[in-house]
Amino acid sequence: MGLDQYAGLRDKNGEVKEKFYWRKHARLQKFMAEEFYNQNKNNENNSSEQLQHLGFNGGQGGVTVTIELLQRLKDAIKDGYYSYFADDGFFWGQQFQEKSVKEYKNQDEEFLSWAEKALKDGKEVGYDCSW
C-alpha cells in the first residue's frame, strides 16, 4: 500500500497510459495535488470526504499536463520542490521525501522533456496516481 504515480498520454477515454512511473515521490504528488485542485476548483471531486487534504486519488480524473504546468514543474524541480513539502501523507512516503527528490531528479527532468515534445506534437498528456 502506498502512493503509485504515473504519467503518459491520455487515450480516447481520458485514461492516462503509463509512460513514466514514480513510487512515493511525495513532493511531486504535493505539486500535482495543487495543480489538480486548481484545475478542478468547482468540481465535486474536491470534497473533504475523500481525504482531499492529502490531494486527489485515482478515479478523480487526474491532472491535465499543459505547457504552463511544465514550466511550474521545471521551477519546482530546480529548487528541489522546496515549496512542496509534504507534511502529511504517510502512504506517500513523506518520511523520506528528501531522498526521493534526489533519486527521481533525472526521471523528473526526462518527463519534462518528453511531455513538452508530446504537447508540441498535439498530444494530450496526463498525470494520475493511486494511494
C-alpha positions in Angstrom: 0.0 0.0 0.0 1.2 3.5 -0.8 1.5 6.1 -3.5 1.9 5.0 -7.1 2.2 7.8 -9.6 2.2 7.7 -13.4 2.1 10.0 -16.4 1.7 9.5 -20.1 -0.6 10.1 -23.0 -4.3 10.1 -22.4 -6.4 7.6 -24.5 -9.7 8.4 -26.2 -11.5 7.6 -22.8 -9.3 10.1 -20.9 -7.3 7.4 -19.1 -3.6 8.0 -18.6 -1.5 5.3 -20.3 1.7 4.9 -18.2 4.9 6.1 -19.7 6.5 7.3 -16.5 6.1 5.7 -13.1 7.1 7.0 -9.6 6.7 5.3 -6.3 6.1 7.5 -3.2 7.5 10.7 -4.7 5.7 12.9 -2.1 6.8 16.3 -3.3 5.8 15.6 -6.9 2.4 14.5 -5.6 2.1 17.6 -3.5 2.9 19.7 -6.6 0.4 17.7 -8.7 -2.3 17.9 -6.0 -2.1 21.7 -6.1 -2.4 21.5 -9.9 -5.4 19.2 -9.6 -7.1 21.5 -7.2 -6.6 24.5 -9.5 -7.9 22.6 -12.5 -10.9 21.4 -10.6 -11.9 24.2 -8.2 -15.6 23.9 -8.9 -15.7 20.1 -9.2 -17.5 18.0 -6.6 -14.4 15.7 -6.6 -12.7 18.2 -4.4 -14.8 17.3 -1.3 -13.1 16.8 2.0 -14.9 13.5 2.4 -12.2 11.9 0.2 -9.2 12.9 2.3 -8.8 15.7 -0.1 -6.4 17.5 2.3 -4.0 14.8 1.1 -4.6 15.5 -2.5 -6.5 13.7 -5.2 -6.6 10.0 -5.7 -7.1 7.7 -8.6 -10.6 7.8 -10.2 -10.9 11.6 -9.9 -9.6 12.3 -13.4 -6.0 13.2 -12.7 -4.1 16.2 -13.8 -4.1 17.6 -17.4 -0.5 18.5 -18.2 0.0 21.8 -20.0 3.0 23.8 -21.1 2.3 26.2 -18.3 2.2 23.4 -15.7 5.5 22.1 -17.1 7.1 25.5 -16.6 6.0 25.5 -12.9 7.2 21.9 -12.6 10.6 22.8 -14.0 10.9 25.6 -11.4 9.8 23.2 -8.7 12.4 20.6 -9.7 15.1 23.3 -9.9 14.6 24.3 -6.3 14.2 20.7 -5.0 10.4 21.1 -4.7 11.2 23.4 -1.7 7.7 24.9 -1.8 6.0 21.5 -1.9 7.0 19.9 1.4 4.6 17.1 2.3 3.9 17.4 6.0 1.3 14.7 5.8 0.8 11.6 3.8 2.4 8.5 5.4 1.2 6.5 2.4 3.1 8.9 0.1 6.5 8.3 1.7 6.7 11.7 3.2 9.1 10.4 5.8 11.8 10.0 3.0 10.8 12.8 0.7 14.2 14.5 0.6 15.7 11.3 -0.7 13.0 10.8 -3.3 13.6 14.3 -4.7 17.2 13.4 -5.3 16.6 9.9 -6.6 13.9 11.0 -9.1 15.5 14.2 -10.3 16.7 12.7 -13.6 13.4 11.0 -14.3 11.5 14.2 -13.5 13.6 16.1 -16.0 13.2 13.3 -18.6 9.4 13.6 -18.1 9.6 17.3 -18.6 11.3 16.9 -22.0 9.1 14.1 -23.1 5.9 15.9 -22.1 6.9 19.1 -23.7 7.5 17.3 -27.0 4.3 15.4 -26.8 2.3 18.6 -26.2 4.0 20.3 -29.1 3.1 17.3 -31.3 -0.6 17.9 -30.3 -0.9 15.0 -27.9 -2.8 15.1 -24.6 -0.6 14.3 -21.6 -1.9 13.4 -18.1 -0.7 12.5 -14.6 -2.6 10.3 -12.2 -2.0 8.4 -9.0 -3.3 5.8 -6.6 -2.7 5.7 -2.9 
